[in-house]
């Protein structure tokens, strides 16, 4: 699963940008941009086959609602 994630990260994010240097400012910018890509694109919009073709955020929301319903019924 991790290999699939990193392949997607490289294909959809990293290789589509120009990273001019390896100085600290560029590394900091890259770190922020990778985090933003993961949070916005990968977790919120991209559908995942291993969890029923829904986004991880939607999956967690569904799981939380189902768990709450079970707890209320008990």
PDB file with SEQRES, HELIX, SHEET and CRYST1 records, atoms N, CA, C and O in Angstrom:
SEQRES   1 A   74  UNK UNK UNK UNK UNK UNK UNK UNK UNK UNK UNK UNK UNK          
SEQRES   2 A   74  UNK UNK UNK UNK UNK UNK UNK UNK UNK UNK UNK UNK UNK          
SEQRES   3 A   74  UNK UNK UNK UNK UNK UNK UNK UNK UNK UNK UNK UNK UNK          
SEQRES   4 A   74  UNK UNK UNK UNK UNK UNK UNK UNK UNK UNK UNK UNK UNK          
SEQRES   5 A   74  UNK UNK UNK UNK UNK UNK UNK UNK UNK UNK UNK UNK UNK          
SEQRES   6 A   74  UNK UNK UNK UNK UNK UNK UNK UNK UNK                          
HELIX    1 AA1 UNK A    2  UNK A   12  1                                  11    
HELIX    2 AA2 UNK A   14  UNK A   16  5                                   3    
HELIX    3 AA3 UNK A   24  UNK A   37  1                                  14    
HELIX    4 AA4 UNK A   38  UNK A   42  3                                   5    
HELIX    5 AA5 UNK A   43  UNK A   44  1                                   2    
HELIX    6 AA6 UNK A   49  UNK A   51  5                                   3    
HELIX    7 AA7 UNK A   56  UNK A   73  1                                  18    
CRYST1    1.000    1.000    1.000  90.00  90.00  90.00 P 1           1          
ATOM      1  N   UNK A   1       0.820  -1.182   0.000  1.00  0.00           N  
ATOM      2  CA  UNK A   1       0.000   0.000   0.000  1.00  0.00           C  
ATOM      3  C   UNK A   1       0.875   1.262   0.000  1.00  0.00           C  
ATOM      4  O   UNK A   1       0.565   2.234  -0.688  1.00  0.00           O  
ATOM      5  N   UNK A   2       1.943   1.243   0.755  1.00  0.00           N  
ATOM      6  CA  UNK A   2       2.831   2.413   0.795  1.00  0.00           C  
ATOM      7  C   UNK A   2       3.481   2.651  -0.566  1.00  0.00           C  
ATOM      8  O   UNK A   2       3.648   3.796  -0.987  1.00  0.00           O  
ATOM      9  N   UNK A   3       3.844   1.575  -1.245  1.00  0.00           N  
ATOM     10  CA  UNK A   3       4.454   1.718  -2.570  1.00  0.00           C  
ATOM     11  C   UNK A   3       3.472   2.369  -3.538  1.00  0.00           C  
ATOM     12  O   UNK A   3       3.862   3.199  -4.359  1.00  0.00           O  
ATOM     13  N   UNK A   4       2.219   1.997  -3.444  1.00  0.00           N  
ATOM     14  CA  UNK A   4       1.195   2.584  -4.301  1.00  0.00           C  
ATOM     15  C   UNK A   4       1.035   4.070  -4.003  1.00  0.00           C  
ATOM     16  O   UNK A   4       0.915   4.881  -4.921  1.00  0.00           O  
ATOM     17  N   UNK A   5       1.032   4.428  -2.718  1.00  0.00           N  
ATOM     18  CA  UNK A   5       0.907   5.837  -2.339  1.00  0.00           C  
ATOM     19  C   UNK A   5       2.061   6.655  -2.908  1.00  0.00           C  
ATOM     20  O   UNK A   5       1.840   7.702  -3.515  1.00  0.00           O  
ATOM     21  N   UNK A   6       3.288   6.182  -2.716  1.00  0.00           N  
ATOM     22  CA  UNK A   6       4.439   6.954  -3.182  1.00  0.00           C  
ATOM     23  C   UNK A   6       4.504   7.013  -4.707  1.00  0.00           C  
ATOM     24  O   UNK A   6       4.954   8.014  -5.263  1.00  0.00           O  
ATOM     25  N   UNK A   7       4.066   5.967  -5.385  1.00  0.00           N  
ATOM     26  CA  UNK A   7       4.004   6.013  -6.846  1.00  0.00           C  
ATOM     27  C   UNK A   7       3.015   7.083  -7.297  1.00  0.00           C  
ATOM     28  O   UNK A   7       3.285   7.829  -8.238  1.00  0.00           O  
ATOM     29  N   UNK A   8       1.870   7.156  -6.624  1.00  0.00           N  
ATOM     30  CA  UNK A   8       0.878   8.182  -6.942  1.00  0.00           C  
ATOM     31  C   UNK A   8       1.416   9.569  -6.634  1.00  0.00           C  
ATOM     32  O   UNK A   8       1.245  10.490  -7.434  1.00  0.00           O  
ATOM     33  N   UNK A   9       2.058   9.730  -5.497  1.00  0.00           N  
ATOM     34  CA  UNK A   9       2.642  11.021  -5.119  1.00  0.00           C  
ATOM     35  C   UNK A   9       3.642  11.494  -6.175  1.00  0.00           C  
ATOM     36  O   UNK A   9       3.614  12.652  -6.590  1.00  0.00           O  
ATOM     37  N   UNK A  10       4.507  10.608  -6.599  1.00  0.00           N  
ATOM     38  CA  UNK A  10       5.506  10.988  -7.603  1.00  0.00           C  
ATOM     39  C   UNK A  10       4.855  11.329  -8.942  1.00  0.00           C  
ATOM     40  O   UNK A  10       5.204  12.326  -9.575  1.00  0.00           O  
ATOM     41  N   UNK A  11       3.912  10.498  -9.366  1.00  0.00           N  
ATOM     42  CA  UNK A  11       3.292  10.685 -10.675  1.00  0.00           C  
ATOM     43  C   UNK A  11       2.398  11.917 -10.731  1.00  0.00           C  
ATOM     44  O   UNK A  11       2.486  12.712 -11.666  1.00  0.00           O  
ATOM     45  N   UNK A  12       1.538  12.075  -9.727  1.00  0.00           N  
ATOM     46  CA  UNK A  12       0.547  13.148  -9.770  1.00  0.00           C  
ATOM     47  C   UNK A  12       1.038  14.463  -9.181  1.00  0.00           C  
ATOM     48  O   UNK A  12       0.437  15.507  -9.434  1.00  0.00           O  
ATOM     49  N   UNK A  13       2.110  14.437  -8.405  1.00  0.00           N  
ATOM     50  CA  UNK A  13       2.559  15.673  -7.767  1.00  0.00           C  
ATOM     51  C   UNK A  13       3.999  16.013  -8.117  1.00  0.00           C  
ATOM     52  O   UNK A  13       4.255  17.032  -8.760  1.00  0.00           O  
ATOM     53  N   UNK A  14       4.925  15.191  -7.710  1.00  0.00           N  
ATOM     54  CA  UNK A  14       6.348  15.527  -7.765  1.00  0.00           C  
ATOM     55  C   UNK A  14       6.859  15.779  -9.181  1.00  0.00           C  
ATOM     56  O   UNK A  14       7.496  16.801  -9.437  1.00  0.00           O  
ATOM     57  N   UNK A  15       6.586  14.862 -10.095  1.00  0.00           N  
ATOM     58  CA  UNK A  15       7.140  14.981 -11.450  1.00  0.00           C  
ATOM     59  C   UNK A  15       6.481  16.095 -12.263  1.00  0.00           C  
ATOM     60  O   UNK A  15       6.979  16.434 -13.337  1.00  0.00           O  
ATOM     61  N   UNK A  16       5.401  16.662 -11.795  1.00  0.00           N  
ATOM     62  CA  UNK A  16       4.712  17.729 -12.520  1.00  0.00           C  
ATOM     63  C   UNK A  16       5.192  19.121 -12.120  1.00  0.00           C  
ATOM     64  O   UNK A  16       4.656  20.122 -12.596  1.00  0.00           O  
ATOM     65  N   UNK A  17       6.190  19.191 -11.258  1.00  0.00           N  
ATOM     66  CA  UNK A  17       6.706  20.469 -10.793  1.00  0.00           C  
ATOM     67  C   UNK A  17       8.203  20.567 -11.024  1.00  0.00           C  
ATOM     68  O   UNK A  17       8.893  19.562 -11.190  1.00  0.00           O  
ATOM     69  N   UNK A  18       8.680  21.781 -11.030  1.00  0.00           N  
ATOM     70  CA  UNK A  18      10.120  22.019 -11.164  1.00  0.00           C  
ATOM     71  C   UNK A  18      10.633  22.399  -9.776  1.00  0.00           C  
ATOM     72  O   UNK A  18      10.131  23.338  -9.158  1.00  0.00           O  
ATOM     73  N   UNK A  19      11.626  21.672  -9.296  1.00  0.00           N  
ATOM     74  CA  UNK A  19      12.234  21.948  -7.997  1.00  0.00           C  
ATOM     75  C   UNK A  19      13.650  22.438  -8.269  1.00  0.00           C  
ATOM     76  O   UNK A  19      14.549  21.628  -8.497  1.00  0.00           O  
ATOM     77  N   UNK A  20      13.863  23.763  -8.249  1.00  0.00           N  
ATOM     78  CA  UNK A  20      15.111  24.346  -8.745  1.00  0.00           C  
ATOM     79  C   UNK A  20      16.372  24.008  -7.937  1.00  0.00           C  
ATOM     80  O   UNK A  20      17.430  23.787  -8.526  1.00  0.00           O  
ATOM     81  N   UNK A  21      16.282  23.965  -6.617  1.00  0.00           N  
ATOM     82  CA  UNK A  21      17.478  23.733  -5.804  1.00  0.00           C  
ATOM     83  C   UNK A  21      17.126  22.848  -4.622  1.00  0.00           C  
ATOM     84  O   UNK A  21      15.971  22.472  -4.424  1.00  0.00           O  
ATOM     85  N   UNK A  22      18.141  22.529  -3.850  1.00  0.00           N  
ATOM     86  CA  UNK A  22      17.917  21.748  -2.639  1.00  0.00           C  
ATOM     87  C   UNK A  22      18.165  22.581  -1.387  1.00  0.00           C  
ATOM     88  O   UNK A  22      18.442  22.032  -0.320  1.00  0.00           O  
ATOM     89  N   UNK A  23      18.068  23.895  -1.511  1.00  0.00           N  
ATOM     90  CA  UNK A  23      18.284  24.731  -0.328  1.00  0.00           C  
ATOM     91  C   UNK A  23      17.113  24.584   0.653  1.00  0.00           C  
ATOM     92  O   UNK A  23      16.084  23.992   0.327  1.00  0.00           O  
ATOM     93  N   UNK A  24      17.286  25.120   1.825  1.00  0.00           N  
ATOM     94  CA  UNK A  24      16.304  24.960   2.903  1.00  0.00           C  
ATOM     95  C   UNK A  24      14.939  25.537   2.530  1.00  0.00           C  
ATOM     96  O   UNK A  24      13.915  24.924   2.832  1.00  0.00           O  
ATOM     97  N   UNK A  25      14.903  26.686   1.889  1.00  0.00           N  
ATOM     98  CA  UNK A  25      13.633  27.312   1.518  1.00  0.00           C  
ATOM     99  C   UNK A  25      12.860  26.426   0.545  1.00  0.00           C  
ATOM    100  O   UNK A  25      11.641  26.299   0.655  1.00  0.00           O  
ATOM    101  N   UNK A  26      13.564  25.816  -0.405  1.00  0.00           N  
ATOM    102  CA  UNK A  26      12.901  24.926  -1.362  1.00  0.00           C  
ATOM    103  C   UNK A  26      12.382  23.689  -0.657  1.00  0.00           C  
ATOM    104  O   UNK A  26      11.268  23.243  -0.934  1.00  0.00           O  
ATOM    105  N   UNK A  27      13.172  23.122   0.254  1.00  0.00           N  
ATOM    106  CA  UNK A  27      12.719  21.941   1.013  1.00  0.00           C  
ATOM    107  C   UNK A  27      11.490  22.279   1.845  1.00  0.00           C  
ATOM    108  O   UNK A  27      10.540  21.497   1.892  1.00  0.00           O  
ATOM    109  N   UNK A  28      11.498  23.428   2.495  1.00  0.00           N  
ATOM    110  CA  UNK A  28      10.349  23.838   3.302  1.00  0.00           C  
ATOM    111  C   UNK A  28       9.104  24.012   2.436  1.00  0.00           C  
ATOM    112  O   UNK A  28       8.014  23.579   2.808  1.00  0.00           O  
ATOM    113  N   UNK A  29       9.273  24.640   1.297  1.00  0.00           N  
ATOM    114  CA  UNK A  29       8.151  24.832   0.372  1.00  0.00           C  
ATOM    115  C   UNK A  29       7.630  23.489  -0.131  1.00  0.00           C  
ATOM    116  O   UNK A  29       6.421  23.270  -0.198  1.00  0.00           O  
ATOM    117  N   UNK A  30       8.545  22.600  -0.480  1.00  0.00           N  
ATOM    118  CA  UNK A  30       8.148  21.280  -0.962  1.00  0.00           C  
ATOM    119  C   UNK A  30       7.403  20.509   0.126  1.00  0.00           C  
ATOM    120  O   UNK A  30       6.408  19.841  -0.157  1.00  0.00           O  
ATOM    121  N   UNK A  31       7.877  20.599   1.360  1.00  0.00           N  
ATOM    122  CA  UNK A  31       7.210  19.920   2.472  1.00  0.00           C  
ATOM    123  C   UNK A  31       5.779  20.419   2.641  1.00  0.00           C  
ATOM    124  O   UNK A  31       4.855  19.622   2.803  1.00  0.00           O  
ATOM    125  N   UNK A  32       5.598  21.736   2.602  1.00  0.00           N  
ATOM    126  CA  UNK A  32       4.256  22.313   2.721  1.00  0.00           C  
ATOM    127  C   UNK A  32       3.365  21.896   1.557  1.00  0.00           C  
ATOM    128  O   UNK A  32       2.198  21.556   1.754  1.00  0.00           O  
ATOM    129  N   UNK A  33       3.910  21.922   0.354  1.00  0.00           N  
ATOM    130  CA  UNK A  33       3.116  21.572  -0.822  1.00  0.00           C  
ATOM    131  C   UNK A  33       2.737  20.096  -0.845  1.00  0.00           C  
ATOM    132  O   UNK A  33       1.627  19.750  -1.248  1.00  0.00           O  
ATOM    133  N   UNK A  34       3.646  19.223  -0.417  1.00  0.00           N  
ATOM    134  CA  UNK A  34       3.322  17.792  -0.343  1.00  0.00           C  
ATOM    135  C   UNK A  34       2.211  17.579   0.681  1.00  0.00           C  
ATOM    136  O   UNK A  34       1.260  16.841   0.422  1.00  0.00           O  
ATOM    137  N   UNK A  35       2.326  18.221   1.837  1.00  0.00           N  
ATOM    138  CA  UNK A  35       1.282  18.101   2.859  1.00  0.00           C  
ATOM    139  C   UNK A  35      -0.061  18.582   2.357  1.00  0.00           C  
ATOM    140  O   UNK A  35      -1.085  17.944   2.600  1.00  0.00           O  
ATOM    141  N   UNK A  36      -0.062  19.690   1.667  1.00  0.00           N  
ATOM    142  CA  UNK A  36      -1.307  20.231   1.114  1.00  0.00           C  
ATOM    143  C   UNK A  36      -1.880  19.290   0.061  1.00  0.00           C  
ATOM    144  O   UNK A  36      -3.093  19.086   0.015  1.00  0.00           O  
ATOM    145  N   UNK A  37      -1.024  18.710  -0.791  1.00  0.00           N  
ATOM    146  CA  UNK A  37      -1.492  17.763  -1.811  1.00  0.00           C  
ATOM    147  C   UNK A  37      -2.120  16.539  -1.160  1.00  0.00           C  
ATOM    148  O   UNK A  37      -3.187  16.089  -1.579  1.00  0.00           O  
ATOM    149  N   UNK A  38      -1.465  16.002  -0.140  1.00  0.00           N  
ATOM    150  CA  UNK A  38      -2.002  14.823   0.547  1.00  0.00           C  
ATOM    151  C   UNK A  38      -3.354  15.149   1.162  1.00  0.00           C  
ATOM    152  O   UNK A  38      -4.315  14.399   0.990  1.00  0.00           O  
ATOM    153  N   UNK A  39      -3.429  16.251   1.867  1.00  0.00           N  
ATOM    154  CA  UNK A  39      -4.677  16.594   2.559  1.00  0.00           C  
ATOM    155  C   UNK A  39      -5.797  16.935   1.592  1.00  0.00           C  
ATOM    156  O   UNK A  39      -6.934  16.508   1.789  1.00  0.00           O  
ATOM    157  N   UNK A  40      -5.491  17.702   0.547  1.00  0.00           N  
ATOM    158  CA  UNK A  40      -6.538  18.140  -0.377  1.00  0.00           C  
ATOM    159  C   UNK A  40      -6.858  17.095  -1.436  1.00  0.00           C  
ATOM    160  O   UNK A  40      -8.005  16.663  -1.558  1.00  0.00           O  
ATOM    161  N   UNK A  41      -5.881  16.699  -2.182  1.00  0.00           N  
ATOM    162  CA  UNK A  41      -6.131  15.821  -3.336  1.00  0.00           C  
ATOM    163  C   UNK A  41      -6.239  14.351  -2.952  1.00  0.00           C  
ATOM    164  O   UNK A  41      -7.212  13.685  -3.306  1.00  0.00           O  
ATOM    165  N   UNK A  42      -5.249  13.846  -2.234  1.00  0.00           N  
ATOM    166  CA  UNK A  42      -5.195  12.408  -1.965  1.00  0.00           C  
ATOM    167  C   UNK A  42      -6.261  11.982  -0.961  1.00  0.00           C  
ATOM    168  O   UNK A  42      -6.913  10.958  -1.166  1.00  0.00           O  
ATOM    169  N   UNK A  43      -6.454  12.731   0.109  1.00  0.00           N  
ATOM    170  CA  UNK A  43      -7.400  12.319   1.144  1.00  0.00           C  
ATOM    171  C   UNK A  43      -8.836  12.747   0.888  1.00  0.00           C  
ATOM    172  O   UNK A  43      -9.764  12.084   1.351  1.00  0.00           O  
ATOM    173  N   UNK A  44      -9.038  13.826   0.171  1.00  0.00           N  
ATOM    174  CA  UNK A  44     -10.397  14.347   0.031  1.00  0.00           C  
ATOM    175  C   UNK A  44     -11.044  14.090  -1.322  1.00  0.00           C  
ATOM    176  O   UNK A  44     -12.268  13.983  -1.396  1.00  0.00           O  
ATOM    177  N   UNK A  45     -10.270  13.989  -2.391  1.00  0.00           N  
ATOM    178  CA  UNK A  45     -10.868  13.854  -3.721  1.00  0.00           C  
ATOM    179  C   UNK A  45     -10.593  12.521  -4.400  1.00  0.00           C  
ATOM    180  O   UNK A  45     -11.449  12.013  -5.124  1.00  0.00           O  
ATOM    181  N   UNK A  46      -9.436  11.954  -4.186  1.00  0.00           N  
ATOM    182  CA  UNK A  46      -9.051  10.740  -4.904  1.00  0.00           C  
ATOM    183  C   UNK A  46      -9.770   9.533  -4.321  1.00  0.00           C  
ATOM    184  O   UNK A  46      -9.729   9.297  -3.113  1.00  0.00           O  
ATOM    185  N   UNK A  47     -10.428   8.773  -5.187  1.00  0.00           N  
ATOM    186  CA  UNK A  47     -11.126   7.569  -4.727  1.00  0.00           C  
ATOM    187  C   UNK A  47     -10.157   6.400  -4.665  1.00  0.00           C  
ATOM    188  O   UNK A  47      -9.267   6.272  -5.506  1.00  0.00           O  
ATOM    189  N   UNK A  48     -10.339   5.548  -3.661  1.00  0.00           N  
ATOM    190  CA  UNK A  48      -9.440   4.427  -3.426  1.00  0.00           C  
ATOM    191  C   UNK A  48     -10.185   3.111  -3.592  1.00  0.00           C  
ATOM    192  O   UNK A  48     -11.248   2.909  -3.006  1.00  0.00           O  
ATOM    193  N   UNK A  49      -9.621   2.225  -4.389  1.00  0.00           N  
ATOM    194  CA  UNK A  49     -10.288   0.951  -4.661  1.00  0.00           C  
ATOM    195  C   UNK A  49     -10.356   0.059  -3.426  1.00  0.00           C  
ATOM    196  O   UNK A  49     -11.289  -0.734  -3.296  1.00  0.00           O  
ATOM    197  N   UNK A  50      -9.400   0.169  -2.528  1.00  0.00           N  
ATOM    198  CA  UNK A  50      -9.379  -0.713  -1.361  1.00  0.00           C  
ATOM    199  C   UNK A  50     -10.469  -0.386  -0.340  1.00  0.00           C  
ATOM    200  O   UNK A  50     -10.729  -1.186   0.558  1.00  0.00           O  
ATOM    201  N   UNK A  51     -11.103   0.769  -0.466  1.00  0.00           N  
ATOM    202  CA  UNK A  51     -12.166   1.144   0.474  1.00  0.00           C  
ATOM    203  C   UNK A  51     -13.469   1.460  -0.252  1.00  0.00           C  
ATOM    204  O   UNK A  51     -14.242   2.311   0.189  1.00  0.00           O  
ATOM    205  N   UNK A  52     -13.703   0.784  -1.346  1.00  0.00           N  
ATOM    206  CA  UNK A  52     -14.989   0.897  -2.035  1.00  0.00           C  
ATOM    207  C   UNK A  52     -15.149   2.107  -2.937  1.00  0.00           C  
ATOM    208  O   UNK A  52     -16.256   2.623  -3.085  1.00  0.00           O  
ATOM    209  N   UNK A  53     -14.071   2.565  -3.539  1.00  0.00           N  
ATOM    210  CA  UNK A  53     -14.092   3.690  -4.491  1.00  0.00           C  
ATOM    211  C   UNK A  53     -14.630   4.984  -3.875  1.00  0.00           C  
ATOM    212  O   UNK A  53     -15.343   5.738  -4.536  1.00  0.00           O  
ATOM    213  N   UNK A  54     -14.288   5.239  -2.608  1.00  0.00           N  
ATOM    214  CA  UNK A  54     -14.602   6.510  -1.976  1.00  0.00           C  
ATOM    215  C   UNK A  54     -13.311   7.100  -1.418  1.00  0.00           C  
ATOM    216  O   UNK A  54     -12.303   6.403  -1.308  1.00  0.00           O  
ATOM    217  N   UNK A  55     -13.342   8.364  -1.071  1.00  0.00           N  
ATOM    218  CA  UNK A  55     -12.138   9.002  -0.543  1.00  0.00           C  
ATOM    219  C   UNK A  55     -11.922   8.577   0.910  1.00  0.00           C  
ATOM    220  O   UNK A  55     -12.876   8.189   1.583  1.00  0.00           O  
ATOM    221  N   UNK A  56     -10.684   8.643   1.402  1.00  0.00           N  
ATOM    222  CA  UNK A  56     -10.430   8.292   2.802  1.00  0.00           C  
ATOM    223  C   UNK A  56     -11.240   9.144   3.786  1.00  0.00           C  
ATOM    224  O   UNK A  56     -11.689   8.636   4.813  1.00  0.00           O  
ATOM    225  N   UNK A  57     -11.427  10.407   3.489  1.00  0.00           N  
ATOM    226  CA  UNK A  57     -12.207  11.266   4.383  1.00  0.00           C  
ATOM    227  C   UNK A  57     -13.657  10.781   4.431  1.00  0.00           C  
ATOM    228  O   UNK A  57     -14.244  10.697   5.510  1.00  0.00           O  
ATOM    229  N   UNK A  58     -14.238  10.461   3.275  1.00  0.00           N  
ATOM    230  CA  UNK A  58     -15.612   9.956   3.244  1.00  0.00           C  
ATOM    231  C   UNK A  58     -15.718   8.602   3.951  1.00  0.00           C  
ATOM    232  O   UNK A  58     -16.696   8.337   4.650  1.00  0.00           O  
ATOM    233  N   UNK A  59     -14.710   7.751   3.768  1.00  0.00           N  
ATOM    234  CA  UNK A  59     -14.700   6.447   4.437  1.00  0.00           C  
ATOM    235  C   UNK A  59     -14.698   6.617   5.957  1.00  0.00           C  
ATOM    236  O   UNK A  59     -15.459   5.952   6.658  1.00  0.00           O  
ATOM    237  N   UNK A  60     -13.853   7.497   6.457  1.00  0.00           N  
ATOM    238  CA  UNK A  60     -13.793   7.722   7.897  1.00  0.00           C  
ATOM    239  C   UNK A  60     -15.095   8.311   8.425  1.00  0.00           C  
ATOM    240  O   UNK A  60     -15.530   7.962   9.522  1.00  0.00           O  
ATOM    241  N   UNK A  61     -15.720   9.195   7.661  1.00  0.00           N  
ATOM    242  CA  UNK A  61     -16.992   9.774   8.063  1.00  0.00           C  
ATOM    243  C   UNK A  61     -18.067   8.682   8.136  1.00  0.00           C  
ATOM    244  O   UNK A  61     -18.816   8.615   9.111  1.00  0.00           O  
ATOM    245  N   UNK A  62     -18.142   7.835   7.118  1.00  0.00           N  
ATOM    246  CA  UNK A  62     -19.099   6.725   7.122  1.00  0.00           C  
ATOM    247  C   UNK A  62     -18.859   5.810   8.319  1.00  0.00           C  
ATOM    248  O   UNK A  62     -19.801   5.413   9.005  1.00  0.00           O  
ATOM    249  N   UNK A  63     -17.600   5.482   8.562  1.00  0.00           N  
ATOM    250  CA  UNK A  63     -17.249   4.599   9.671  1.00  0.00           C  
ATOM    251  C   UNK A  63     -17.657   5.219  11.009  1.00  0.00           C  
ATOM    252  O   UNK A  63     -18.201   4.532  11.873  1.00  0.00           O  
ATOM    253  N   UNK A  64     -17.397   6.502  11.175  1.00  0.00           N  
ATOM    254  CA  UNK A  64     -17.758   7.191  12.413  1.00  0.00           C  
ATOM    255  C   UNK A  64     -19.274   7.183  12.626  1.00  0.00           C  
ATOM    256  O   UNK A  64     -19.746   6.949  13.739  1.00  0.00           O  
ATOM    257  N   UNK A  65     -20.028   7.436  11.570  1.00  0.00           N  
ATOM    258  CA  UNK A  65     -21.486   7.444  11.678  1.00  0.00           C  
ATOM    259  C   UNK A  65     -22.025   6.055  12.013  1.00  0.00           C  
ATOM    260  O   UNK A  65     -22.922   5.917  12.845  1.00  0.00           O  
ATOM    261  N   UNK A  66     -21.473   5.022  11.362  1.00  0.00           N  
ATOM    262  CA  UNK A  66     -21.910   3.660  11.643  1.00  0.00           C  
ATOM    263  C   UNK A  66     -21.573   3.260  13.077  1.00  0.00           C  
ATOM    264  O   UNK A  66     -22.380   2.615  13.747  1.00  0.00           O  
ATOM    265  N   UNK A  67     -20.404   3.633  13.544  1.00  0.00           N  
ATOM    266  CA  UNK A  67     -19.994   3.319  14.908  1.00  0.00           C  
ATOM    267  C   UNK A  67     -20.898   4.022  15.911  1.00  0.00           C  
ATOM    268  O   UNK A  67     -21.287   3.429  16.918  1.00  0.00           O  
ATOM    269  N   UNK A  68     -21.231   5.270  15.648  1.00  0.00           N  
ATOM    270  CA  UNK A  68     -22.115   6.022  16.540  1.00  0.00           C  
ATOM    271  C   UNK A  68     -23.506   5.395  16.586  1.00  0.00           C  
ATOM    272  O   UNK A  68     -24.122   5.327  17.649  1.00  0.00           O  
ATOM    273  N   UNK A  69     -24.004   4.935  15.430  1.00  0.00           N  
ATOM    274  CA  UNK A  69     -25.313   4.294  15.393  1.00  0.00           C  
ATOM    275  C   UNK A  69     -25.319   3.001  16.194  1.00  0.00           C  
ATOM    276  O   UNK A  69     -26.285   2.712  16.900  1.00  0.00           O  
ATOM    277  N   UNK A  70     -24.249   2.222  16.091  1.00  0.00           N  
ATOM    278  CA  UNK A  70     -24.149   0.968  16.846  1.00  0.00           C  
ATOM    279  C   UNK A  70     -24.110   1.255  18.334  1.00  0.00           C  
ATOM    280  O   UNK A  70     -24.747   0.553  19.120  1.00  0.00           O  
ATOM    281  N   UNK A  71     -23.370   2.282  18.731  1.00  0.00           N  
ATOM    282  CA  UNK A  71     -23.279   2.631  20.146  1.00  0.00           C  
ATOM    283  C   UNK A  71     -24.613   3.120  20.689  1.00  0.00           C  
ATOM    284  O   UNK A  71     -24.949   2.842  21.841  1.00  0.00           O  
ATOM    285  N   UNK A  72     -25.379   3.846  19.878  1.00  0.00           N  
ATOM    286  CA  UNK A  72     -26.686   4.303  20.309  1.00  0.00           C  
ATOM    287  C   UNK A  72     -27.665   3.137  20.458  1.00  0.00           C  
ATOM    288  O   UNK A  72     -28.509   3.130  21.354  1.00  0.00           O  
ATOM    289  N   UNK A  73     -27.537   2.155  19.567  1.00  0.00           N  
ATOM    290  CA  UNK A  73     -28.432   1.002  19.613  1.00  0.00           C  
ATOM    291  C   UNK A  73     -28.134   0.094  20.806  1.00  0.00           C  
ATOM    292  O   UNK A  73     -29.014  -0.631  21.270  1.00  0.00           O  
ATOM    293  N   UNK A  74     -26.905   0.133  21.298  1.00  0.00           N  
ATOM    294  CA  UNK A  74     -26.507  -0.752  22.399  1.00  0.00           C  
ATOM    295  C   UNK A  74     -26.937  -0.277  23.733  1.00  0.00           C  
ATOM    296  O   UNK A  74     -26.665  -0.931  24.739  1.00  0.00           O  
TER     297      UNK A  74                                                      
END                                                                             
